[in-house]
C-alpha cells in the first residue's frame, strides 16, 4: 500500500518504518507485543512527491493493524499526523485501519437538524466502564425518551485513560481506551439502528500538548496569532493551505468513514483566520458537497462566542454557512434567572434576568451590539428574527462546559428544587431553539461532572492541578476544596448513577422530560422555525415569564410564591403542568403554584 506524509521540515530524507513493538514513539528500543505479531521492523526510504511540495511517499506491504511511523532526517520514529489509529496512545506508533472491512448493519439515510432533540454524552463517564460499547448498550432508553441525536464529546486520542477529550491529537483516530475505531463504528451503527443520529465534537483550535508532534513535520502552528493555548493553528500564514486541508479532510473523514451525521466545532471564535475565504466557509462548502455526494443530510454546529449572526447565515446570503450554533446567551440568561448567580459572565444577565431571557427567546443573542460589563466593551451584532430560522440555535440549561468549568462541577440539581428543574426543562424543550440536554439531566442527576485528566507527564499533571486551584482561589475558593483533576476519584464521582432514575423526584423528572419531548415532536407550533412569531411577557419582580408559540402558551413561575399570570384569552387546554392547575378563567389569568410551570393550548 502507499504511505504518504506532508513533512516540509524534513531537510534530507524521510524513512517509513513498518512494524515494530508497542511503546512510545520517542523511546528507542521500546518493548511489548507488536500488533503485527513478532515485532520485526522494516525501513523504507520515502521519495519526494514531484507534484506536491513537501509531500513524501513510499510503497510498502501492510494490512489492517500494521504498525508504522515516520523518521525525519534520521530522528526518532514519530506517529503519522494523519494516523487512523494510535493503539498505544498519542506517543505510540500509528496503525493502519481498513475502513472498508467493517460491515455496517443499519441502513441509514440520515436525520436532519430541524426538529432535532440533542443529547450531549461523554463516553468516559456515561457508564462506569467508560467505553463506546458500554455506551452503545445504553442508547435504547434515549431513543425511547424521544432523543433524535447523540452529540459525542471528543474521541480523538489523549493522554492516559480518562479525560474530557479536548486535549486530543491525531485528528483521524479514536481514543483506544474507548475501544478504538471498530468500537466507534459499532456505536454509530447501533445508534442508527435505533433511529438516532450521531454528532461528533471536534477540536480544530488547538491540539495536545502531549503527543503533539505536528511542529516537527511542518508549520501546523504560527506565532502570527496567539490563543489561550499558545501559538495558533496555522490557518493564514505560509504553509496554511496544507494545514487547512489537514483539518478539512479530517472533518470529512468522520462524516464519511464513521457515518456521523454532523460535527460540533469547538470554540470557532478561537480560530485565527484573516484570509478572504475563511476556513469555516471552506469547511461548510465541503460538508455540503459531501452531503450531496452521500445523499444524506450533514450539518455543522459551531460553538461561538462572537454573537455574530453571520456564523449561521447561509453562504449565498453572505454568511459563513455553518448550519447551527450553541447559544450561550440563552443559557446564561436562564441560569441567572434560575439561580440568581452574578459572578463572571453572569453579571451581564443578573441585573434583569427575565428581561435577558425574553430578549434571547425573541432575538437569540442578548449581546447584539450592547455593552458587556464582563468584557468591558460592546459585544455582538444585531440579528434579524424575520430572516433567522430558530432551529439554527441550540438551547440548553446545562452543558459539559457550564457544569464542568464550575469549581465543584455541580449541576443545577445540586441547588435547585425539582420544580425549578421542571421549569428549565419546559423552557428548553418547548422554546424556539433546537433543544439539547446534558447526559443525566433528564432525571435531574445529582452526580457532579468535574474536570478530570490523566496526564502521564508528572510536570504537566502538576501544572494542570495547581493552575486550576489557583484559578478558583482567585475567586475566593480554598485551594484544597477544588477536586484534583489527576485523582481517579474525580472521574469516578462524575460517572452517572442510573439507580437515581427509579427514585423520586428523579423518576418524576424523567417522565416530565419524556412528555415534553413527545409534545415537541407532536405539536407543529413547537417546531415552527419562525423566531419572529415568538411573543414573550414577564414580570421581573414577581419572577414569572410566559411566551407564546402559535397556539401554544408556556408559563413559568420561578418564585417561591404563587403567581397570577395574565395570559389573555378565555379558554385553553392544559397540555402539561408540573403541579395541578386550572386553565385561565374568564379574566384570562393563569394561577400557578410556586416554582412550577404549565403548557397550554388554545385561548
Backbone torsions as a table, in degrees:
resi	resn	phi	psi	omega
1	UNK	NA	161.4	-179.5
2	UNK	-93.3	134.0	173.1
3	UNK	-110.7	145.4	178.5
4	UNK	-146.0	152.3	179.1
5	UNK	-152.7	139.5	173.4
6	UNK	-89.5	111.1	-176.9
7	UNK	-140.3	67.7	-178.0
8	UNK	-65.8	-15.7	-179.7
9	UNK	-86.8	-4.6	173.0
10	UNK	-71.7	122.9	-175.0
11	UNK	-83.9	-39.4	-169.5
12	UNK	-122.9	-49.9	-176.7
13	UNK	-156.4	157.7	175.3
14	UNK	-127.5	134.7	-179.4
15	UNK	-114.8	131.9	173.0
16	UNK	-93.6	123.0	174.8
17	UNK	-105.1	125.0	179.3
18	UNK	-105.3	135.6	179.6
19	UNK	80.9	-175.1	179.7
20	UNK	124.3	161.4	-175.7
21	UNK	-80.5	166.2	172.2
22	UNK	-64.1	150.3	179.0
23	UNK	151.1	-171.7	-176.5
24	UNK	-95.4	145.2	-175.0
25	UNK	-61.3	-32.4	-175.2
26	UNK	-90.9	-2.4	-178.2
27	UNK	-97.1	121.9	176.6
28	UNK	-76.6	136.6	177.5
29	UNK	69.7	32.2	178.1
30	UNK	-62.6	149.9	-178.2
31	UNK	-119.9	160.0	178.7
32	UNK	145.3	-178.6	-178.8
33	UNK	-82.0	131.4	177.0
34	UNK	-83.8	143.1	176.4
35	UNK	-68.5	-19.6	177.8
36	UNK	-88.6	-6.6	173.2
37	UNK	115.7	-62.7	-171.9
38	UNK	-108.9	-3.7	178.0
39	UNK	79.8	3.4	179.5
40	UNK	-67.8	146.3	-179.3
41	UNK	-124.3	152.2	171.6
42	UNK	-133.7	140.7	179.5
43	UNK	-106.9	142.6	-177.7
44	UNK	-133.7	124.9	177.3
45	UNK	-70.5	134.2	179.4
46	UNK	-98.3	147.2	-179.1
47	UNK	-105.7	148.3	174.9
48	UNK	-66.7	137.8	176.0
49	UNK	-80.4	117.6	-175.7
50	UNK	-69.1	-17.1	-176.8
51	UNK	-102.5	-8.9	-177.6
52	UNK	-134.1	111.7	-175.9
53	UNK	-63.2	128.9	175.9
54	UNK	87.8	-4.3	-178.7
55	UNK	-95.0	144.7	177.9
56	UNK	-127.0	143.8	-178.2
57	UNK	-136.0	157.3	174.7
58	UNK	-160.7	148.0	173.5
59	UNK	-103.0	136.6	179.7
60	UNK	-156.5	148.2	178.2
61	UNK	-68.0	132.1	179.9
62	UNK	-163.7	159.8	178.9
63	UNK	-145.4	176.8	178.8
64	UNK	-52.6	126.6	179.3
65	UNK	96.8	-15.3	-179.9
66	UNK	-61.8	132.0	178.7
67	UNK	-87.6	148.4	-178.7
68	UNK	-160.6	168.4	174.8
69	UNK	-166.5	177.5	-177.5
70	UNK	-124.7	139.8	173.8
71	UNK	-115.1	127.1	-177.9
72	UNK	-101.4	120.2	175.9
73	UNK	53.2	40.7	176.6
74	UNK	79.9	8.2	179.6
75	UNK	-79.6	-171.3	-179.3
76	UNK	-66.5	156.4	177.8
77	UNK	-75.8	126.1	-174.9
78	UNK	-115.7	155.9	175.4
79	UNK	-68.0	156.8	178.8
80	UNK	-70.6	127.7	176.0
81	UNK	-57.2	-27.5	179.5
82	UNK	-106.1	30.1	-179.5
83	UNK	-57.0	134.8	175.9
84	UNK	-90.1	-13.4	178.7
85	UNK	-156.7	139.2	176.0
86	UNK	-124.2	84.1	-173.6
87	UNK	-59.4	-29.0	-177.6
88	UNK	-110.6	20.3	178.2
89	UNK	93.4	-177.6	-173.2
90	UNK	-59.2	-29.4	-176.8
91	UNK	-89.8	-6.6	-175.4
92	UNK	-87.5	178.7	175.4
93	UNK	-67.9	157.0	176.5
94	UNK	-84.6	168.1	177.0
95	UNK	-137.9	143.8	178.4
96	UNK	-69.6	139.7	175.8
97	UNK	-124.6	125.0	176.0
98	UNK	-97.4	95.6	-177.1
99	UNK	-65.0	-27.1	-177.3
100	UNK	-71.1	-14.0	-176.4
101	UNK	-78.9	-16.6	-179.4
102	UNK	-79.3	132.0	179.5
103	UNK	-99.5	104.8	179.5
104	UNK	-71.1	139.2	-176.4
105	UNK	-106.8	-26.1	-174.6
106	UNK	-98.0	114.6	171.9
107	UNK	-63.7	138.7	-171.4
108	UNK	-147.4	123.4	178.1
109	UNK	-106.6	4.8	176.7
110	UNK	95.2	164.4	177.4
111	UNK	-140.3	116.5	-173.6
112	UNK	-74.3	169.4	-178.8
113	UNK	-73.9	-41.3	178.6
114	UNK	-57.1	130.3	-178.6
115	UNK	87.8	3.4	-174.7
116	UNK	-80.2	156.1	166.5
117	UNK	-130.4	113.2	-173.4
118	UNK	-95.4	158.3	-178.6
119	UNK	-138.4	110.4	-179.0
120	UNK	-79.7	130.1	-172.1
121	UNK	-135.1	132.3	174.1
122	UNK	-105.4	118.2	-172.7
123	UNK	-58.1	-40.5	-173.1
124	UNK	-71.6	-14.9	-179.7
125	UNK	-128.3	-2.0	176.7
126	UNK	-65.2	-32.0	173.0
127	UNK	-132.2	162.5	176.4
128	UNK	-65.5	-32.9	179.1
129	UNK	-65.9	-33.7	177.3
130	UNK	69.8	34.2	-179.8
131	UNK	-124.2	162.8	178.2
132	UNK	-67.3	-37.5	179.0
133	UNK	-66.0	-40.6	177.5
134	UNK	-65.0	-39.1	177.9
135	UNK	-65.4	-39.7	180.0
136	UNK	-60.9	-34.3	179.1
137	UNK	-67.3	-14.6	-177.1
138	UNK	-106.9	12.4	-175.9
139	UNK	-81.5	-29.3	-175.9
140	UNK	-57.2	-43.1	177.5
141	UNK	-61.7	-28.7	178.3
142	UNK	-72.0	-39.4	175.6
143	UNK	-63.1	-40.2	178.9
144	UNK	-67.2	-29.8	178.0
145	UNK	-67.9	-24.4	-178.0
146	UNK	108.4	4.4	175.3
147	UNK	-61.7	143.4	178.4
148	UNK	-108.8	-28.1	-176.9
149	UNK	-139.8	136.4	170.1
150	UNK	-93.8	129.2	174.3
151	UNK	-105.9	104.9	-179.1
152	UNK	-80.2	130.7	170.2
153	UNK	-67.3	165.9	-168.2
154	UNK	-52.8	143.3	-178.6
155	UNK	-121.0	5.7	178.1
156	UNK	-67.1	154.3	-177.8
157	UNK	-58.1	139.7	175.6
158	UNK	-142.2	168.1	-174.9
159	UNK	-63.7	143.1	174.7
160	UNK	72.0	-155.5	-175.5
161	UNK	-102.1	-46.0	-172.4
162	UNK	-117.0	139.5	177.4
163	UNK	-179.1	172.7	179.4
164	UNK	-71.0	-30.7	-179.5
165	UNK	101.7	-0.2	-177.6
166	UNK	-89.1	8.6	175.0
167	UNK	-118.5	36.2	-175.8
168	UNK	-79.7	161.9	171.3
169	UNK	-135.4	-177.9	-178.9
170	UNK	55.2	75.2	-168.7
171	UNK	-73.6	4.2	172.2
172	UNK	-106.6	-9.1	-167.8
173	UNK	-102.4	167.4	-178.0
174	UNK	-118.5	134.1	179.6
175	UNK	-51.5	120.8	-173.6
176	UNK	-63.5	-41.0	177.7
177	UNK	-61.5	-21.1	174.3
178	UNK	-74.9	-18.6	-179.1
179	UNK	127.9	-8.7	177.6
180	UNK	75.3	-171.2	-173.2
181	UNK	-58.5	-43.5	-176.9
182	UNK	-63.4	-39.7	-179.7
183	UNK	-66.0	-36.9	179.0
184	UNK	-66.1	-39.9	177.2
185	UNK	-64.4	-40.6	177.8
186	UNK	-62.1	-38.8	179.1
187	UNK	-62.3	-50.1	-179.0
188	UNK	-63.4	-41.4	179.7
189	UNK	-61.7	-43.5	178.0
190	UNK	-62.8	-45.4	179.7
191	UNK	-59.7	-47.3	-179.9
192	UNK	-62.8	-36.3	177.3
193	UNK	-63.6	-24.2	177.4
194	UNK	-93.4	2.3	-178.5
195	UNK	84.6	12.2	-178.6
196	UNK	-96.0	128.9	167.8
197	UNK	-76.6	163.3	-179.5
198	UNK	-133.8	131.0	179.5
199	UNK	-116.4	140.2	179.6
200	UNK	-113.7	132.9	174.6
201	UNK	-81.0	119.5	179.1
202	UNK	-119.5	149.9	-174.7
203	UNK	-119.5	111.9	179.3
204	UNK	-108.8	-10.6	-172.1
205	UNK	-85.2	-15.4	175.0
206	UNK	-163.5	163.5	176.2
207	UNK	-138.7	156.8	173.6
208	UNK	74.4	-150.1	15.5
209	UNK	-81.9	-27.9	-176.6
210	UNK	-68.2	135.2	177.8
211	UNK	74.7	14.0	-178.0
212	UNK	-95.8	95.6	-179.4
213	UNK	-99.7	7.3	-175.4
214	UNK	-57.1	-40.8	-178.7
215	UNK	-61.3	-21.9	178.0
216	UNK	-72.5	-26.4	-178.3
217	UNK	-85.1	-43.5	-174.3
218	UNK	-171.5	-177.5	-175.6
219	UNK	-79.0	63.1	178.7
220	UNK	-71.8	-19.6	-179.7
221	UNK	-128.1	157.3	-178.1
222	UNK	-139.0	143.8	174.3
223	UNK	-87.4	3.7	175.0
224	UNK	-60.4	-34.3	177.6
225	UNK	-129.6	154.3	176.3
226	UNK	-126.8	148.8	-177.6
227	UNK	-129.1	174.1	175.6
228	UNK	-58.6	-16.0	-178.5
229	UNK	-102.8	5.0	-178.7
230	UNK	110.5	-144.6	-179.6
231	UNK	-59.0	143.1	-175.8
232	UNK	-78.4	152.7	168.6
233	UNK	-60.4	135.6	-170.9
234	UNK	-79.9	96.8	178.0
235	UNK	-106.5	-8.9	-176.0
236	UNK	-145.8	-0.9	178.3
237	UNK	-92.5	176.1	177.8
238	UNK	-52.3	137.3	-178.0
239	UNK	87.8	-2.4	-173.1
240	UNK	-71.8	-19.1	177.8
241	UNK	-58.0	-46.9	-179.2
242	UNK	-71.1	-33.1	178.7
243	UNK	-66.6	-43.5	177.2
244	UNK	-62.3	-40.8	178.2
245	UNK	-64.1	-36.6	177.0
246	UNK	-58.4	-47.2	-179.7
247	UNK	-70.6	-42.9	-176.6
248	UNK	-64.7	-45.9	-178.4
249	UNK	-68.1	-31.5	174.2
250	UNK	-62.5	-46.3	179.8
251	UNK	-59.7	-44.8	-179.3
252	UNK	-66.8	-31.2	179.9
253	UNK	-64.4	-39.4	177.6
254	UNK	-61.7	-41.0	-177.6
255	UNK	-72.4	-35.5	-176.8
256	UNK	-87.9	-54.6	-171.6
257	UNK	-75.4	-31.6	-178.2
258	UNK	-108.6	-0.2	175.8
259	UNK	61.2	32.9	172.6
260	UNK	-65.2	154.7	-179.2
261	UNK	-96.6	-17.0	-179.7
262	UNK	-169.4	169.2	177.6
263	UNK	-127.8	139.8	169.6
264	UNK	-100.5	124.2	-175.2
265	UNK	-98.0	115.0	-176.0
266	UNK	-68.9	131.3	169.3
267	UNK	38.9	63.7	-179.3
268	UNK	-66.6	-20.0	177.4
269	UNK	-66.3	-15.7	179.3
270	UNK	-92.6	4.2	175.6
271	UNK	-85.7	105.7	-179.1
272	UNK	-81.8	113.5	-171.3
273	UNK	-151.0	108.4	-176.7
274	UNK	-102.7	6.2	-177.1
275	UNK	-74.2	153.9	-177.4
276	UNK	-60.9	-44.8	173.4
277	UNK	-97.4	108.0	-175.0
278	UNK	-74.7	158.7	177.4
279	UNK	-59.1	-39.0	-178.0
280	UNK	-65.9	-37.8	175.4
281	UNK	-64.8	-42.5	179.3
282	UNK	-61.8	-42.6	178.8
283	UNK	-65.2	-43.1	179.1
284	UNK	-58.9	-45.3	179.9
285	UNK	-64.4	-39.9	-179.3
286	UNK	-66.3	-40.1	179.6
287	UNK	-67.5	-41.2	176.7
288	UNK	-62.2	-37.9	177.8
289	UNK	-66.2	-41.7	177.9
290	UNK	-65.8	-36.5	177.0
291	UNK	-59.6	-43.4	177.9
292	UNK	-65.8	-39.5	-179.5
293	UNK	-65.2	-42.2	-177.0
294	UNK	-86.1	-10.2	-179.6
295	UNK	57.6	43.3	172.1
296	UNK	-149.6	150.0	-177.1
297	UNK	-68.0	137.9	174.5
298	UNK	-133.0	149.0	-177.9
299	UNK	-150.0	160.3	179.0
300	UNK	-120.5	131.9	178.0
301	UNK	-117.8	121.5	-178.0
302	UNK	-92.9	144.2	159.0
303	UNK	-96.9	114.8	-175.9
304	UNK	-136.2	136.7	178.1
305	UNK	-104.4	12.7	-171.6
306	UNK	-84.8	-21.5	-174.9
307	UNK	60.8	41.2	-174.4
308	UNK	-119.3	114.7	-179.8
309	UNK	-63.6	-17.1	179.5
310	UNK	-66.7	-19.3	178.6
311	UNK	-56.9	-42.5	-176.8
312	UNK	-108.4	5.2	175.3
313	UNK	-73.8	131.8	-179.7
314	UNK	-55.6	149.3	-177.8
315	UNK	-58.9	-40.8	179.2
316	UNK	-62.3	-19.4	178.5
317	UNK	-97.4	12.5	176.2
318	UNK	92.1	8.9	-179.7
319	UNK	-96.8	-177.9	178.6
320	UNK	-77.4	-32.3	173.3
321	UNK	93.8	11.7	172.1
322	UNK	-70.1	149.3	-167.8
323	UNK	-84.0	-20.0	179.2
324	UNK	-165.7	171.8	174.1
325	UNK	-150.7	153.2	171.3
326	UNK	-64.4	145.0	179.2
327	UNK	-114.9	88.7	-179.8
328	UNK	-70.1	-27.3	177.9
329	UNK	-60.0	-43.6	176.7
330	UNK	-61.4	-45.6	179.0
331	UNK	-59.4	-47.2	-175.3
332	UNK	-63.7	-39.8	178.2
333	UNK	-64.7	-44.3	179.4
334	UNK	-64.5	-43.6	-179.5
335	UNK	-62.8	-44.4	178.9
336	UNK	-63.4	-39.1	179.8
337	UNK	-66.9	-36.5	-177.7
338	UNK	-78.2	-38.8	-169.5
339	UNK	-107.4	-23.1	-174.0
340	UNK	77.7	5.5	-179.3
341	UNK	-68.1	145.8	-177.0
342	UNK	-137.3	10.5	-179.5
343	UNK	-79.5	157.4	175.5
344	UNK	56.6	-135.4	-176.6
345	UNK	-70.8	-13.6	175.9
346	UNK	-68.1	-15.8	-179.7
347	UNK	-58.9	-34.6	-179.0
348	UNK	-69.4	-18.3	-174.5
349	UNK	-110.5	-16.1	-167.6
350	UNK	-78.3	-25.2	-176.4
351	UNK	-62.9	-44.4	177.6
352	UNK	-138.5	75.4	-172.1
353	UNK	-64.6	-34.2	-179.9
354	UNK	-72.6	-34.7	173.7
355	UNK	-63.9	-40.5	177.5
356	UNK	-64.2	-41.5	179.3
357	UNK	-65.1	-41.9	178.6
358	UNK	-61.6	-39.1	-179.6
359	UNK	-66.8	-42.7	-179.4
360	UNK	-68.2	-33.2	179.5
361	UNK	-66.8	-24.1	-177.0
362	UNK	-110.0	-20.6	-177.1
363	UNK	-132.0	8.6	177.0
364	UNK	68.3	-59.2	-178.3
365	UNK	-93.7	138.3	170.7
366	UNK	-81.8	-47.2	176.7
367	UNK	-89.8	106.1	-179.3
368	UNK	-129.2	45.4	-174.3
369	UNK	107.8	6.9	-179.4
370	UNK	-92.1	166.5	-177.3
371	UNK	-76.8	132.8	176.2
372	UNK	-109.5	112.3	179.9
373	UNK	-65.7	-31.1	179.5
374	UNK	-64.7	-38.2	-179.1
375	UNK	-92.4	-17.3	-178.0
376	UNK	73.1	26.6	-178.6
377	UNK	-163.9	171.3	172.7
378	UNK	-73.5	155.4	-173.7
379	UNK	-148.8	145.9	172.4
380	UNK	89.1	179.3	-176.0
381	UNK	-143.8	140.3	-178.0
382	UNK	-61.3	146.7	177.9
383	UNK	-117.0	138.9	178.4
384	UNK	-93.3	106.9	-177.7
385	UNK	-58.6	-30.7	-177.5
386	UNK	-69.9	-17.0	-178.3
387	UNK	-114.7	15.2	-174.6
388	UNK	-123.0	124.7	173.6
389	UNK	-81.5	120.9	-172.4
390	UNK	-64.2	-23.8	-179.5
391	UNK	-66.6	-14.3	179.3
392	UNK	-73.2	-4.0	176.9
393	UNK	-117.3	133.3	176.3
394	UNK	-91.0	130.8	178.5
395	UNK	-111.3	138.0	-174.9
396	UNK	-158.0	154.3	175.1
397	UNK	-98.2	-22.0	-178.5
398	UNK	-148.9	146.0	173.0
399	UNK	-142.4	173.8	177.0
400	UNK	-59.9	-38.8	-180.0
401	UNK	-64.1	-50.0	-171.4
402	UNK	-73.9	-15.9	172.7
403	UNK	-96.9	-55.5	-171.9
404	UNK	-66.3	-24.5	179.6
405	UNK	-87.4	4.2	170.0
406	UNK	-81.1	156.7	-174.7
407	UNK	-54.6	-43.5	-176.0
408	UNK	-108.7	4.3	179.6
409	UNK	62.7	33.4	-175.8
410	UNK	-84.7	137.5	176.9
411	UNK	-81.4	170.5	175.4
412	UNK	-58.8	-32.4	-177.5
413	UNK	-65.6	-14.8	179.4
414	UNK	-71.4	-23.4	-174.9
415	UNK	-129.9	-19.0	-175.4
416	UNK	-96.9	151.8	176.5
417	UNK	-72.2	159.0	174.3
418	UNK	-55.3	-34.0	179.4
419	UNK	-64.1	-42.0	178.7
420	UNK	-70.9	-34.1	174.2
421	UNK	-63.2	-38.0	177.3
422	UNK	-65.4	-37.9	177.3
423	UNK	-63.5	-43.0	178.9
424	UNK	-61.2	-43.4	-180.0
425	UNK	-63.4	-42.2	-179.8
426	UNK	-61.7	-41.6	-178.2
427	UNK	-67.3	-43.4	-179.7
428	UNK	-67.5	-42.8	-170.6
429	UNK	-88.6	-12.7	173.9
430	UNK	-115.9	-1.8	-178.8
431	UNK	-73.8	178.8	-173.3
432	UNK	-77.3	-14.7	-172.7
433	UNK	-93.8	162.6	173.3
434	UNK	-65.7	119.1	-174.3
435	UNK	-76.4	148.9	172.3
436	UNK	-139.9	134.3	175.4
437	UNK	-109.6	150.4	171.6
438	UNK	-97.2	139.1	-172.0
439	UNK	-46.3	131.0	-179.1
440	UNK	90.1	-17.1	-179.3
441	UNK	-61.2	-29.5	-174.7
442	UNK	-64.8	-22.4	175.3
443	UNK	-116.6	13.8	179.7
444	UNK	66.7	44.8	-178.4
445	UNK	-53.0	138.3	179.7
446	UNK	-105.0	-0.9	172.1
447	UNK	-67.0	136.6	177.7
448	UNK	-72.0	169.4	169.6
449	UNK	-131.4	101.0	-168.0
450	UNK	-104.7	166.2	178.6
451	UNK	-78.9	123.5	-178.9
452	UNK	-139.5	149.0	-179.8
453	UNK	-139.7	169.7	176.8
454	UNK	-143.5	49.3	-178.7
455	UNK	-63.8	134.8	179.8
456	UNK	-87.6	-18.3	176.6
457	UNK	-82.8	113.8	-176.3
458	UNK	-57.7	-37.1	-178.6
459	UNK	-69.7	-39.7	177.5
460	UNK	-66.9	-40.9	177.8
461	UNK	-60.0	-43.2	179.1
462	UNK	-64.8	-42.1	-179.1
463	UNK	-63.8	-41.6	179.6
464	UNK	-65.7	-45.1	179.9
465	UNK	-61.0	-51.0	-176.8
466	UNK	-68.9	-36.7	-180.0
467	UNK	-63.6	-42.5	179.8
468	UNK	-65.5	-41.4	-179.0
469	UNK	-67.4	-37.3	177.0
470	UNK	-66.2	-38.5	-179.5
471	UNK	-57.7	-46.5	-177.5
472	UNK	-82.0	-25.7	174.8
473	UNK	-62.2	-32.3	178.4
474	UNK	-65.8	-17.2	179.3
475	UNK	-109.3	19.0	171.5
476	UNK	96.9	2.0	179.1
477	UNK	-84.0	142.7	172.0
478	UNK	-71.7	131.1	-174.4
479	UNK	-57.2	-38.0	-177.0
480	UNK	-70.0	-13.2	179.7
481	UNK	-84.3	-12.2	-177.8
482	UNK	-84.6	123.6	-178.2
483	UNK	-56.9	140.1	178.1
484	UNK	-74.8	115.8	-178.5
485	UNK	-58.4	-28.8	-176.4
486	UNK	-85.0	-10.6	179.7
487	UNK	-75.2	122.4	179.2
488	UNK	-54.4	-26.5	179.9
489	UNK	-65.2	-26.6	179.3
490	UNK	-65.5	-43.9	174.8
491	UNK	-65.8	-44.1	-176.5
492	UNK	-60.6	-39.3	178.0
493	UNK	-63.4	-25.4	-174.3
494	UNK	-86.4	-5.6	178.5
495	UNK	-74.5	142.7	179.3
496	UNK	-64.0	144.2	173.0
497	UNK	-109.9	97.5	-174.8
498	UNK	-72.5	-13.1	177.1
499	UNK	-67.0	-21.2	178.1
500	UNK	-59.4	-37.7	-170.0
501	UNK	-61.8	-20.7	-179.9
502	UNK	-90.6	-7.1	-177.7
503	UNK	-105.9	157.0	175.8
504	UNK	-84.3	148.1	3.5
505	UNK	-85.7	6.6	-174.0
506	UNK	-63.1	-41.9	-178.5
507	UNK	-61.6	-38.7	179.3
508	UNK	-67.5	-39.9	177.9
509	UNK	-65.6	-37.6	178.2
510	UNK	-63.2	-44.5	177.9
511	UNK	-64.3	-36.8	178.6
512	UNK	-61.9	-46.1	178.1
513	UNK	-63.3	-42.3	-179.3
514	UNK	-61.5	-42.8	-179.1
515	UNK	-69.4	-37.6	178.2
516	UNK	-65.1	-42.4	179.7
517	UNK	-65.1	-41.1	177.7
518	UNK	-61.6	-40.4	178.4
519	UNK	-63.6	-41.3	179.7
520	UNK	-63.0	-41.8	-179.1
521	UNK	-68.8	-31.3	-172.0
522	UNK	-94.5	-20.7	-174.1
523	UNK	-103.2	113.4	-175.2
524	UNK	-56.4	-35.6	-177.7
525	UNK	-61.5	-26.9	-178.3
526	UNK	-82.8	-6.1	174.6
527	UNK	-109.3	4.2	-178.8
528	UNK	-67.0	121.6	-177.3
529	UNK	-83.8	2.7	-175.6
530	UNK	-79.8	99.1	-178.3
531	UNK	-65.8	-28.5	-176.2
532	UNK	-67.5	-18.7	-177.7
533	UNK	-88.9	-6.4	-179.3
534	UNK	-74.2	126.1	179.6
535	UNK	-117.1	134.9	-174.3
536	UNK	-130.4	139.5	170.4
537	UNK	-130.5	152.8	-179.0
538	UNK	-160.0	163.0	173.9
539	UNK	-133.0	106.5	-175.5
540	UNK	-60.3	-42.6	-176.3
541	UNK	-72.1	-42.3	-179.5
542	UNK	-80.5	-11.9	176.0
543	UNK	63.1	45.1	170.5
544	UNK	-124.3	154.0	178.2
545	UNK	-144.1	140.1	177.3
546	UNK	-137.5	147.8	176.7
547	UNK	-144.3	159.4	-176.6
548	UNK	-124.5	134.2	174.0
549	UNK	-128.5	97.0	-176.4
550	UNK	64.1	-120.9	-177.9
551	UNK	-88.2	-1.3	-175.2
552	UNK	-105.4	131.4	175.3
553	UNK	-118.5	136.2	-178.9
554	UNK	-123.0	128.9	-178.2
555	UNK	-124.4	135.1	-179.8
556	UNK	-124.5	132.1	172.4
557	UNK	-113.6	105.8	-178.6
558	UNK	-91.7	3.5	-177.0
559	UNK	-87.4	158.0	173.6
560	UNK	-81.7	1.7	178.3
561	UNK	-117.7	157.0	175.4
562	UNK	-59.3	154.3	-178.9
563	UNK	-129.8	144.5	172.3
564	UNK	-111.0	115.6	-171.8
565	UNK	-114.3	113.7	-179.5
566	UNK	-76.1	101.2	-178.3
567	UNK	-91.2	-17.2	-174.6
568	UNK	78.4	166.6	-178.0
569	UNK	79.3	166.5	-176.7
570	UNK	-128.6	15.4	179.5
571	UNK	-152.8	179.8	178.6
572	UNK	148.2	153.3	178.7
573	UNK	-110.9	129.8	176.2
574	UNK	-77.3	109.7	179.4
575	UNK	-79.4	-39.3	179.3
576	UNK	-153.3	147.2	175.7
577	UNK	-153.7	139.0	179.0
578	UNK	-69.6	-38.3	174.0
579	UNK	-122.6	153.3	-178.7
580	UNK	-58.2	131.6	177.6
581	UNK	-140.7	159.5	174.2
582	UNK	-99.8	149.4	175.0
583	UNK	-59.2	161.0	177.4
584	UNK	-53.9	139.0	179.5
585	UNK	-81.3	-163.0	-179.2
586	UNK	-60.9	-26.5	179.5
587	UNK	-82.7	-2.5	178.6
588	UNK	74.7	15.5	-176.8
589	UNK	-100.8	130.8	173.3
590	UNK	-97.6	128.1	-179.9
591	UNK	-104.6	110.9	-175.2
592	UNK	-107.6	135.9	173.2
593	UNK	-64.6	168.8	179.3
594	UNK	-60.9	145.4	174.2
595	UNK	45.4	59.8	-178.6
596	UNK	-149.1	175.5	-176.2
597	UNK	-154.3	164.1	179.9
598	UNK	-150.9	149.6	175.5
599	UNK	-118.2	125.4	-172.8
600	UNK	-126.3	139.8	175.5
601	UNK	-111.9	143.1	178.5
602	UNK	82.1	177.0	178.1
603	UNK	96.6	NA	NA
